[in-house]
Amino acid sequence: MLRQKGNTSFREKRQPFQALNTIPFQPGSHLFYPQINLTQTKGFSRFNLVAAWKRKYKGKQEDEP
């Protein structure tokens, strides 16, 4: 598992770069982005990105995904 800051940019194939914190996300949801570029810096290969935000459990909710 690797945590990234929300302002880290990523890009799907042939799409413009966007920040991780621009992904529409709700508590209790999971997203999967296959074969993305994680940063705008050259020299890195493609990665799979999984985003998860735990749901509310026993009255407690995580502040962020």
mmJSON file of the N, C-alpha and C atoms, coordinates in Angstrom:
{"data_MODEL":{"atom_site":{
"group_PDB":["ATOM","ATOM","ATOM","ATOM","ATOM","ATOM","ATOM","ATOM","ATOM","ATOM","ATOM","ATOM","ATOM","ATOM","ATOM","ATOM","ATOM","ATOM","ATOM","ATOM","ATOM","ATOM","ATOM","ATOM","ATOM","ATOM","ATOM","ATOM","ATOM","ATOM","ATOM","ATOM","ATOM","ATOM","ATOM","ATOM","ATOM","ATOM","ATOM","ATOM","ATOM","ATOM","ATOM","ATOM","ATOM","ATOM","ATOM","ATOM","ATOM","ATOM","ATOM","ATOM","ATOM","ATOM","ATOM","ATOM","ATOM","ATOM","ATOM","ATOM","ATOM","ATOM","ATOM","ATOM","ATOM","ATOM","ATOM","ATOM","ATOM","ATOM","ATOM","ATOM","ATOM","ATOM","ATOM","ATOM","ATOM","ATOM","ATOM","ATOM","ATOM","ATOM","ATOM","ATOM","ATOM","ATOM","ATOM","ATOM","ATOM","ATOM","ATOM","ATOM","ATOM","ATOM","ATOM","ATOM","ATOM","ATOM","ATOM","ATOM","ATOM","ATOM","ATOM","ATOM","ATOM","ATOM","ATOM","ATOM","ATOM","ATOM","ATOM","ATOM","ATOM","ATOM","ATOM","ATOM","ATOM","ATOM","ATOM","ATOM","ATOM","ATOM","ATOM","ATOM","ATOM","ATOM","ATOM","ATOM","ATOM","ATOM","ATOM","ATOM","ATOM","ATOM","ATOM","ATOM","ATOM","ATOM","ATOM","ATOM","ATOM","ATOM","ATOM","ATOM","ATOM","ATOM","ATOM","ATOM","ATOM","ATOM","ATOM","ATOM","ATOM","ATOM","ATOM","ATOM","ATOM","ATOM","ATOM","ATOM","ATOM","ATOM","ATOM","ATOM","ATOM","ATOM","ATOM","ATOM","ATOM","ATOM","ATOM","ATOM","ATOM","ATOM","ATOM","ATOM","ATOM","ATOM","ATOM","ATOM","ATOM","ATOM","ATOM","ATOM","ATOM","ATOM","ATOM","ATOM","ATOM","ATOM","ATOM","ATOM","ATOM","ATOM","ATOM"],
"id":[1,2,3,4,5,6,7,8,9,10,11,12,13,14,15,16,17,18,19,20,21,22,23,24,25,26,27,28,29,30,31,32,33,34,35,36,37,38,39,40,41,42,43,44,45,46,47,48,49,50,51,52,53,54,55,56,57,58,59,60,61,62,63,64,65,66,67,68,69,70,71,72,73,74,75,76,77,78,79,80,81,82,83,84,85,86,87,88,89,90,91,92,93,94,95,96,97,98,99,100,101,102,103,104,105,106,107,108,109,110,111,112,113,114,115,116,117,118,119,120,121,122,123,124,125,126,127,128,129,130,131,132,133,134,135,136,137,138,139,140,141,142,143,144,145,146,147,148,149,150,151,152,153,154,155,156,157,158,159,160,161,162,163,164,165,166,167,168,169,170,171,172,173,174,175,176,177,178,179,180,181,182,183,184,185,186,187,188,189,190,191,192,193,194,195],
"type_symbol":["N","C","C","N","C","C","N","C","C","N","C","C","N","C","C","N","C","C","N","C","C","N","C","C","N","C","C","N","C","C","N","C","C","N","C","C","N","C","C","N","C","C","N","C","C","N","C","C","N","C","C","N","C","C","N","C","C","N","C","C","N","C","C","N","C","C","N","C","C","N","C","C","N","C","C","N","C","C","N","C","C","N","C","C","N","C","C","N","C","C","N","C","C","N","C","C","N","C","C","N","C","C","N","C","C","N","C","C","N","C","C","N","C","C","N","C","C","N","C","C","N","C","C","N","C","C","N","C","C","N","C","C","N","C","C","N","C","C","N","C","C","N","C","C","N","C","C","N","C","C","N","C","C","N","C","C","N","C","C","N","C","C","N","C","C","N","C","C","N","C","C","N","C","C","N","C","C","N","C","C","N","C","C","N","C","C","N","C","C","N","C","C","N","C","C"],
"label_atom_id":["N","CA","C","N","CA","C","N","CA","C","N","CA","C","N","CA","C","N","CA","C","N","CA","C","N","CA","C","N","CA","C","N","CA","C","N","CA","C","N","CA","C","N","CA","C","N","CA","C","N","CA","C","N","CA","C","N","CA","C","N","CA","C","N","CA","C","N","CA","C","N","CA","C","N","CA","C","N","CA","C","N","CA","C","N","CA","C","N","CA","C","N","CA","C","N","CA","C","N","CA","C","N","CA","C","N","CA","C","N","CA","C","N","CA","C","N","CA","C","N","CA","C","N","CA","C","N","CA","C","N","CA","C","N","CA","C","N","CA","C","N","CA","C","N","CA","C","N","CA","C","N","CA","C","N","CA","C","N","CA","C","N","CA","C","N","CA","C","N","CA","C","N","CA","C","N","CA","C","N","CA","C","N","CA","C","N","CA","C","N","CA","C","N","CA","C","N","CA","C","N","CA","C","N","CA","C","N","CA","C","N","CA","C","N","CA","C","N","CA","C","N","CA","C","N","CA","C"],
"label_alt_id":[null,null,null,null,null,null,null,null,null,null,null,null,null,null,null,null,null,null,null,null,null,null,null,null,null,null,null,null,null,null,null,null,null,null,null,null,null,null,null,null,null,null,null,null,null,null,null,null,null,null,null,null,null,null,null,null,null,null,null,null,null,null,null,null,null,null,null,null,null,null,null,null,null,null,null,null,null,null,null,null,null,null,null,null,null,null,null,null,null,null,null,null,null,null,null,null,null,null,null,null,null,null,null,null,null,null,null,null,null,null,null,null,null,null,null,null,null,null,null,null,null,null,null,null,null,null,null,null,null,null,null,null,null,null,null,null,null,null,null,null,null,null,null,null,null,null,null,null,null,null,null,null,null,null,null,null,null,null,null,null,null,null,null,null,null,null,null,null,null,null,null,null,null,null,null,null,null,null,null,null,null,null,null,null,null,null,null,null,null,null,null,null,null,null,null],
"label_comp_id":["MET","MET","MET","LEU","LEU","LEU","ARG","ARG","ARG","GLN","GLN","GLN","LYS","LYS","LYS","GLY","GLY","GLY","ASN","ASN","ASN","THR","THR","THR","SER","SER","SER","PHE","PHE","PHE","ARG","ARG","ARG","GLU","GLU","GLU","LYS","LYS","LYS","ARG","ARG","ARG","GLN","GLN","GLN","PRO","PRO","PRO","PHE","PHE","PHE","GLN","GLN","GLN","ALA","ALA","ALA","LEU","LEU","LEU","ASN","ASN","ASN","THR","THR","THR","ILE","ILE","ILE","PRO","PRO","PRO","PHE","PHE","PHE","GLN","GLN","GLN","PRO","PRO","PRO","GLY","GLY","GLY","SER","SER","SER","HIS","HIS","HIS","LEU","LEU","LEU","PHE","PHE","PHE","TYR","TYR","TYR","PRO","PRO","PRO","GLN","GLN","GLN","ILE","ILE","ILE","ASN","ASN","ASN","LEU","LEU","LEU","THR","THR","THR","GLN","GLN","GLN","THR","THR","THR","LYS","LYS","LYS","GLY","GLY","GLY","PHE","PHE","PHE","SER","SER","SER","ARG","ARG","ARG","PHE","PHE","PHE","ASN","ASN","ASN","LEU","LEU","LEU","VAL","VAL","VAL","ALA","ALA","ALA","ALA","ALA","ALA","TRP","TRP","TRP","LYS","LYS","LYS","ARG","ARG","ARG","LYS","LYS","LYS","TYR","TYR","TYR","LYS","LYS","LYS","GLY","GLY","GLY","LYS","LYS","LYS","GLN","GLN","GLN","GLU","GLU","GLU","ASP","ASP","ASP","GLU","GLU","GLU","PRO","PRO","PRO"],
"label_asym_id":["A","A","A","A","A","A","A","A","A","A","A","A","A","A","A","A","A","A","A","A","A","A","A","A","A","A","A","A","A","A","A","A","A","A","A","A","A","A","A","A","A","A","A","A","A","A","A","A","A","A","A","A","A","A","A","A","A","A","A","A","A","A","A","A","A","A","A","A","A","A","A","A","A","A","A","A","A","A","A","A","A","A","A","A","A","A","A","A","A","A","A","A","A","A","A","A","A","A","A","A","A","A","A","A","A","A","A","A","A","A","A","A","A","A","A","A","A","A","A","A","A","A","A","A","A","A","A","A","A","A","A","A","A","A","A","A","A","A","A","A","A","A","A","A","A","A","A","A","A","A","A","A","A","A","A","A","A","A","A","A","A","A","A","A","A","A","A","A","A","A","A","A","A","A","A","A","A","A","A","A","A","A","A","A","A","A","A","A","A","A","A","A","A","A","A"],
"label_entity_id":["1","1","1","1","1","1","1","1","1","1","1","1","1","1","1","1","1","1","1","1","1","1","1","1","1","1","1","1","1","1","1","1","1","1","1","1","1","1","1","1","1","1","1","1","1","1","1","1","1","1","1","1","1","1","1","1","1","1","1","1","1","1","1","1","1","1","1","1","1","1","1","1","1","1","1","1","1","1","1","1","1","1","1","1","1","1","1","1","1","1","1","1","1","1","1","1","1","1","1","1","1","1","1","1","1","1","1","1","1","1","1","1","1","1","1","1","1","1","1","1","1","1","1","1","1","1","1","1","1","1","1","1","1","1","1","1","1","1","1","1","1","1","1","1","1","1","1","1","1","1","1","1","1","1","1","1","1","1","1","1","1","1","1","1","1","1","1","1","1","1","1","1","1","1","1","1","1","1","1","1","1","1","1","1","1","1","1","1","1","1","1","1","1","1","1"],
"label_seq_id":[1,1,1,2,2,2,3,3,3,4,4,4,5,5,5,6,6,6,7,7,7,8,8,8,9,9,9,10,10,10,11,11,11,12,12,12,13,13,13,14,14,14,15,15,15,16,16,16,17,17,17,18,18,18,19,19,19,20,20,20,21,21,21,22,22,22,23,23,23,24,24,24,25,25,25,26,26,26,27,27,27,28,28,28,29,29,29,30,30,30,31,31,31,32,32,32,33,33,33,34,34,34,35,35,35,36,36,36,37,37,37,38,38,38,39,39,39,40,40,40,41,41,41,42,42,42,43,43,43,44,44,44,45,45,45,46,46,46,47,47,47,48,48,48,49,49,49,50,50,50,51,51,51,52,52,52,53,53,53,54,54,54,55,55,55,56,56,56,57,57,57,58,58,58,59,59,59,60,60,60,61,61,61,62,62,62,63,63,63,64,64,64,65,65,65],
"pdbx_PDB_ins_code":[null,null,null,null,null,null,null,null,null,null,null,null,null,null,null,null,null,null,null,null,null,null,null,null,null,null,null,null,null,null,null,null,null,null,null,null,null,null,null,null,null,null,null,null,null,null,null,null,null,null,null,null,null,null,null,null,null,null,null,null,null,null,null,null,null,null,null,null,null,null,null,null,null,null,null,null,null,null,null,null,null,null,null,null,null,null,null,null,null,null,null,null,null,null,null,null,null,null,null,null,null,null,null,null,null,null,null,null,null,null,null,null,null,null,null,null,null,null,null,null,null,null,null,null,null,null,null,null,null,null,null,null,null,null,null,null,null,null,null,null,null,null,null,null,null,null,null,null,null,null,null,null,null,null,null,null,null,null,null,null,null,null,null,null,null,null,null,null,null,null,null,null,null,null,null,null,null,null,null,null,null,null,null,null,null,null,null,null,null,null,null,null,null,null,null],
"Cartn_x":[0.837,0.0,0.89,0.524,1.273,0.293,0.475,-0.418,0.177,-0.67,-0.249,-1.005,-0.388,-1.063,-2.154,-3.149,-4.28,-3.934,-2.851,-2.49,-1.587,-1.284,-0.513,-1.343,-0.721,-1.474,-1.382,-2.423,-2.444,-3.157,-2.932,-3.534,-3.866,-5.096,-5.469,-4.993,-5.046,-4.573,-5.251,-4.428,-4.871,-5.837,-5.726,-6.545,-5.622,-6.123,-5.277,-4.998,-3.925,-3.587,-4.616,-4.923,-5.81,-5.279,-5.648,-5.193,-6.032,-5.432,-6.149,-7.352,-7.251,-8.366,-9.545,-9.469,-10.591,-11.485,-11.105,-11.91,-13.175,-14.372,-15.592,-15.664,-15.725,-15.56,-16.46,-17.099,-17.998,-17.479,-17.763,-17.386,-18.04,-17.272,-17.76,-17.567,-16.891,-16.717,-15.264,-15.092,-13.785,-13.725,-12.57,-12.386,-11.123,-11.117,-9.951,-9.672,-8.455,-8.003,-6.837,-7.012,-5.911,-4.971,-3.696,-2.661,-2.694,-2.397,-2.362,-0.932,-0.665,0.583,0.351,1.199,0.957,1.481,2.573,3.097,3.417,3.631,3.977,5.468,6.248,7.68,7.923,8.809,9.107,10.006,9.962,10.81,10.087,8.815,8.024,7.105,6.91,6.007,4.579,3.662,2.249,1.967,0.979,0.582,-0.914,-1.368,-2.795,-3.064,-4.134,-4.484,-5.781,-5.748,-6.943,-7.169,-8.389,-8.743,-9.859,-9.732,-10.735,-10.962,-12.219,-12.584,-13.492,-13.051,-13.827,-15.174,-16.175,-17.518,-17.61,-18.677,-18.921,-19.188,-18.482,-18.604,-18.644,-19.676,-19.877,-19.787,-20.379,-20.424,-19.144,-18.122,-16.854,-16.654,-16.16,-15.936,-14.531,-13.822,-12.504,-12.68,-11.712,-11.801,-11.586,-10.769,-10.45,-10.179,-10.231,-9.973,-8.532],
"Cartn_y":[-1.161,0.0,1.235,2.188,3.435,4.588,5.462,6.622,7.787,8.528,9.685,10.917,12.08,13.33,13.591,14.343,14.627,15.45,16.217,17.038,16.305,15.022,14.229,14.054,14.26,14.173,12.773,12.404,11.129,11.316,10.38,10.478,9.09,8.922,7.703,7.841,6.772,6.813,7.925,8.756,9.826,10.816,11.023,11.982,13.026,14.22,15.213,14.811,15.36,15.088,15.743,15.085,15.635,15.247,16.017,15.734,14.624,13.861,12.768,13.27,14.48,14.981,15.463,15.394,15.773,14.581,13.379,12.191,12.267,12.161,12.163,10.879,11.038,9.899,10.029,8.942,8.912,7.901,8.095,7.084,5.737,4.673,3.327,2.899,3.704,3.344,2.961,2.241,1.797,2.066,2.528,2.797,2.1,1.714,1.068,1.718,2.22,2.802,1.956,1.203,0.378,1.175,0.893,1.42,2.937,3.647,5.102,5.584,6.822,7.499,8.237,8.011,8.589,10.011,10.358,11.718,12.222,13.523,14.098,13.952,13.481,13.278,12.095,12.256,11.166,10.141,8.904,7.857,6.837,7.037,6.092,5.318,4.044,3.24,3.406,2.678,2.767,1.909,2.337,1.658,1.428,0.531,0.397,1.209,2.0,2.831,2.321,2.057,1.659,2.713,3.221,4.198,3.609,3.714,3.157,4.116,4.226,5.05,4.201,3.913,3.053,3.686,2.833,3.323,3.633,4.288,4.589,3.285,3.066,1.827,2.156,1.725,1.984,3.473,4.299,5.732,6.478,5.807,6.458,6.481,7.619,7.786,8.321,7.754,8.278,9.668,10.559,11.931,12.021,11.132,11.183,9.785,9.644,8.3,7.871],
"Cartn_z":[0.0,0.0,0.0,-0.793,-0.917,-0.831,0.129,0.259,-0.514,-1.183,-1.958,-1.491,-1.638,-1.313,-2.345,-1.961,-2.837,-4.059,-4.001,-5.15,-6.148,-5.923,-6.874,-8.136,-9.279,-10.532,-11.127,-11.856,-12.561,-13.888,-14.79,-16.121,-16.626,-17.116,-17.806,-19.251,-20.009,-21.393,-22.18,-22.808,-23.709,-23.059,-21.762,-21.031,-20.408,-20.1,-19.422,-17.97,-17.412,-16.015,-15.102,-13.991,-12.969,-11.603,-10.592,-9.224,-8.619,-7.707,-7.045,-6.259,-5.693,-4.887,-5.731,-7.058,-7.913,-8.251,-7.815,-8.076,-7.22,-7.832,-7.022,-6.192,-4.88,-3.999,-2.799,-2.372,-1.229,-0.204,1.079,2.077,1.758,1.877,1.588,0.151,-0.656,-2.064,-2.37,-3.464,-3.945,-5.442,-5.93,-7.359,-7.836,-9.106,-9.704,-11.053,-11.224,-12.486,-12.998,-14.084,-14.596,-15.491,-15.383,-16.272,-16.4,-15.311,-15.308,-15.126,-15.544,-15.226,-13.928,-12.914,-11.596,-11.464,-12.102,-12.028,-13.42,-13.539,-14.827,-15.129,-14.164,-14.342,-15.261,-16.222,-17.14,-16.461,-16.962,-16.434,-15.586,-15.35,-14.569,-15.497,-15.201,-16.018,-15.516,-16.119,-15.754,-14.509,-13.732,-12.5,-12.504,-11.65,-11.356,-10.094,-10.107,-8.961,-8.352,-7.049,-6.306,-5.23,-5.164,-4.139,-3.292,-1.985,-1.081,0.076,0.481,1.63,2.501,3.71,4.613,4.927,5.085,5.406,6.892,7.28,8.679,9.418,10.524,11.275,12.758,13.432,14.873,15.2,14.332,14.561,14.271,13.757,13.45,11.938,11.436,10.007,9.79,8.825,8.452,7.847,8.08,7.571,6.073,5.541,4.114,3.588,2.252,1.678,1.831],
"occupancy":[1.0,1.0,1.0,1.0,1.0,1.0,1.0,1.0,1.0,1.0,1.0,1.0,1.0,1.0,1.0,1.0,1.0,1.0,1.0,1.0,1.0,1.0,1.0,1.0,1.0,1.0,1.0,1.0,1.0,1.0,1.0,1.0,1.0,1.0,1.0,1.0,1.0,1.0,1.0,1.0,1.0,1.0,1.0,1.0,1.0,1.0,1.0,1.0,1.0,1.0,1.0,1.0,1.0,1.0,1.0,1.0,1.0,1.0,1.0,1.0,1.0,1.0,1.0,1.0,1.0,1.0,1.0,1.0,1.0,1.0,1.0,1.0,1.0,1.0,1.0,1.0,1.0,1.0,1.0,1.0,1.0,1.0,1.0,1.0,1.0,1.0,1.0,1.0,1.0,1.0,1.0,1.0,1.0,1.0,1.0,1.0,1.0,1.0,1.0,1.0,1.0,1.0,1.0,1.0,1.0,1.0,1.0,1.0,1.0,1.0,1.0,1.0,1.0,1.0,1.0,1.0,1.0,1.0,1.0,1.0,1.0,1.0,1.0,1.0,1.0,1.0,1.0,1.0,1.0,1.0,1.0,1.0,1.0,1.0,1.0,1.0,1.0,1.0,1.0,1.0,1.0,1.0,1.0,1.0,1.0,1.0,1.0,1.0,1.0,1.0,1.0,1.0,1.0,1.0,1.0,1.0,1.0,1.0,1.0,1.0,1.0,1.0,1.0,1.0,1.0,1.0,1.0,1.0,1.0,1.0,1.0,1.0,1.0,1.0,1.0,1.0,1.0,1.0,1.0,1.0,1.0,1.0,1.0,1.0,1.0,1.0,1.0,1.0,1.0,1.0,1.0,1.0,1.0,1.0,1.0],
"B_iso_or_equiv":[0.0,0.0,0.0,0.0,0.0,0.0,0.0,0.0,0.0,0.0,0.0,0.0,0.0,0.0,0.0,0.0,0.0,0.0,0.0,0.0,0.0,0.0,0.0,0.0,0.0,0.0,0.0,0.0,0.0,0.0,0.0,0.0,0.0,0.0,0.0,0.0,0.0,0.0,0.0,0.0,0.0,0.0,0.0,0.0,0.0,0.0,0.0,0.0,0.0,0.0,0.0,0.0,0.0,0.0,0.0,0.0,0.0,0.0,0.0,0.0,0.0,0.0,0.0,0.0,0.0,0.0,0.0,0.0,0.0,0.0,0.0,0.0,0.0,0.0,0.0,0.0,0.0,0.0,0.0,0.0,0.0,0.0,0.0,0.0,0.0,0.0,0.0,0.0,0.0,0.0,0.0,0.0,0.0,0.0,0.0,0.0,0.0,0.0,0.0,0.0,0.0,0.0,0.0,0.0,0.0,0.0,0.0,0.0,0.0,0.0,0.0,0.0,0.0,0.0,0.0,0.0,0.0,0.0,0.0,0.0,0.0,0.0,0.0,0.0,0.0,0.0,0.0,0.0,0.0,0.0,0.0,0.0,0.0,0.0,0.0,0.0,0.0,0.0,0.0,0.0,0.0,0.0,0.0,0.0,0.0,0.0,0.0,0.0,0.0,0.0,0.0,0.0,0.0,0.0,0.0,0.0,0.0,0.0,0.0,0.0,0.0,0.0,0.0,0.0,0.0,0.0,0.0,0.0,0.0,0.0,0.0,0.0,0.0,0.0,0.0,0.0,0.0,0.0,0.0,0.0,0.0,0.0,0.0,0.0,0.0,0.0,0.0,0.0,0.0,0.0,0.0,0.0,0.0,0.0,0.0],
"pdbx_formal_charge":[null,null,null,null,null,null,null,null,null,null,null,null,null,null,null,null,null,null,null,null,null,null,null,null,null,null,null,null,null,null,null,null,null,null,null,null,null,null,null,null,null,null,null,null,null,null,null,null,null,null,null,null,null,null,null,null,null,null,null,null,null,null,null,null,null,null,null,null,null,null,null,null,null,null,null,null,null,null,null,null,null,null,null,null,null,null,null,null,null,null,null,null,null,null,null,null,null,null,null,null,null,null,null,null,null,null,null,null,null,null,null,null,null,null,null,null,null,null,null,null,null,null,null,null,null,null,null,null,null,null,null,null,null,null,null,null,null,null,null,null,null,null,null,null,null,null,null,null,null,null,null,null,null,null,null,null,null,null,null,null,null,null,null,null,null,null,null,null,null,null,null,null,null,null,null,null,null,null,null,null,null,null,null,null,null,null,null,null,null,null,null,null,null,null,null],
"auth_seq_id":[1,1,1,2,2,2,3,3,3,4,4,4,5,5,5,6,6,6,7,7,7,8,8,8,9,9,9,10,10,10,11,11,11,12,12,12,13,13,13,14,14,14,15,15,15,16,16,16,17,17,17,18,18,18,19,19,19,20,20,20,21,21,21,22,22,22,23,23,23,24,24,24,25,25,25,26,26,26,27,27,27,28,28,28,29,29,29,30,30,30,31,31,31,32,32,32,33,33,33,34,34,34,35,35,35,36,36,36,37,37,37,38,38,38,39,39,39,40,40,40,41,41,41,42,42,42,43,43,43,44,44,44,45,45,45,46,46,46,47,47,47,48,48,48,49,49,49,50,50,50,51,51,51,52,52,52,53,53,53,54,54,54,55,55,55,56,56,56,57,57,57,58,58,58,59,59,59,60,60,60,61,61,61,62,62,62,63,63,63,64,64,64,65,65,65],
"auth_comp_id":["MET","MET","MET","LEU","LEU","LEU","ARG","ARG","ARG","GLN","GLN","GLN","LYS","LYS","LYS","GLY","GLY","GLY","ASN","ASN","ASN","THR","THR","THR","SER","SER","SER","PHE","PHE","PHE","ARG","ARG","ARG","GLU","GLU","GLU","LYS","LYS","LYS","ARG","ARG","ARG","GLN","GLN","GLN","PRO","PRO","PRO","PHE","PHE","PHE","GLN","GLN","GLN","ALA","ALA","ALA","LEU","LEU","LEU","ASN","ASN","ASN","THR","THR","THR","ILE","ILE","ILE","PRO","PRO","PRO","PHE","PHE","PHE","GLN","GLN","GLN","PRO","PRO","PRO","GLY","GLY","GLY","SER","SER","SER","HIS","HIS","HIS","LEU","LEU","LEU","PHE","PHE","PHE","TYR","TYR","TYR","PRO","PRO","PRO","GLN","GLN","GLN","ILE","ILE","ILE","ASN","ASN","ASN","LEU","LEU","LEU","THR","THR","THR","GLN","GLN","GLN","THR","THR","THR","LYS","LYS","LYS","GLY","GLY","GLY","PHE","PHE","PHE","SER","SER","SER","ARG","ARG","ARG","PHE","PHE","PHE","ASN","ASN","ASN","LEU","LEU","LEU","VAL","VAL","VAL","ALA","ALA","ALA","ALA","ALA","ALA","TRP","TRP","TRP","LYS","LYS","LYS","ARG","ARG","ARG","LYS","LYS","LYS","TYR","TYR","TYR","LYS","LYS","LYS","GLY","GLY","GLY","LYS","LYS","LYS","GLN","GLN","GLN","GLU","GLU","GLU","ASP","ASP","ASP","GLU","GLU","GLU","PRO","PRO","PRO"],
"auth_asym_id":["A","A","A","A","A","A","A","A","A","A","A","A","A","A","A","A","A","A","A","A","A","A","A","A","A","A","A","A","A","A","A","A","A","A","A","A","A","A","A","A","A","A","A","A","A","A","A","A","A","A","A","A","A","A","A","A","A","A","A","A","A","A","A","A","A","A","A","A","A","A","A","A","A","A","A","A","A","A","A","A","A","A","A","A","A","A","A","A","A","A","A","A","A","A","A","A","A","A","A","A","A","A","A","A","A","A","A","A","A","A","A","A","A","A","A","A","A","A","A","A","A","A","A","A","A","A","A","A","A","A","A","A","A","A","A","A","A","A","A","A","A","A","A","A","A","A","A","A","A","A","A","A","A","A","A","A","A","A","A","A","A","A","A","A","A","A","A","A","A","A","A","A","A","A","A","A","A","A","A","A","A","A","A","A","A","A","A","A","A","A","A","A","A","A","A"],
"auth_atom_id":["N","CA","C","N","CA","C","N","CA","C","N","CA","C","N","CA","C","N","CA","C","N","CA","C","N","CA","C","N","CA","C","N","CA","C","N","CA","C","N","CA","C","N","CA","C","N","CA","C","N","CA","C","N","CA","C","N","CA","C","N","CA","C","N","CA","C","N","CA","C","N","CA","C","N","CA","C","N","CA","C","N","CA","C","N","CA","C","N","CA","C","N","CA","C","N","CA","C","N","CA","C","N","CA","C","N","CA","C","N","CA","C","N","CA","C","N","CA","C","N","CA","C","N","CA","C","N","CA","C","N","CA","C","N","CA","C","N","CA","C","N","CA","C","N","CA","C","N","CA","C","N","CA","C","N","CA","C","N","CA","C","N","CA","C","N","CA","C","N","CA","C","N","CA","C","N","CA","C","N","CA","C","N","CA","C","N","CA","C","N","CA","C","N","CA","C","N","CA","C","N","CA","C","N","CA","C","N","CA","C","N","CA","C","N","CA","C","N","CA","C","N","CA","C","N","CA","C"],
"pdbx_PDB_model_num":[1,1,1,1,1,1,1,1,1,1,1,1,1,1,1,1,1,1,1,1,1,1,1,1,1,1,1,1,1,1,1,1,1,1,1,1,1,1,1,1,1,1,1,1,1,1,1,1,1,1,1,1,1,1,1,1,1,1,1,1,1,1,1,1,1,1,1,1,1,1,1,1,1,1,1,1,1,1,1,1,1,1,1,1,1,1,1,1,1,1,1,1,1,1,1,1,1,1,1,1,1,1,1,1,1,1,1,1,1,1,1,1,1,1,1,1,1,1,1,1,1,1,1,1,1,1,1,1,1,1,1,1,1,1,1,1,1,1,1,1,1,1,1,1,1,1,1,1,1,1,1,1,1,1,1,1,1,1,1,1,1,1,1,1,1,1,1,1,1,1,1,1,1,1,1,1,1,1,1,1,1,1,1,1,1,1,1,1,1,1,1,1,1,1,1]
}}}
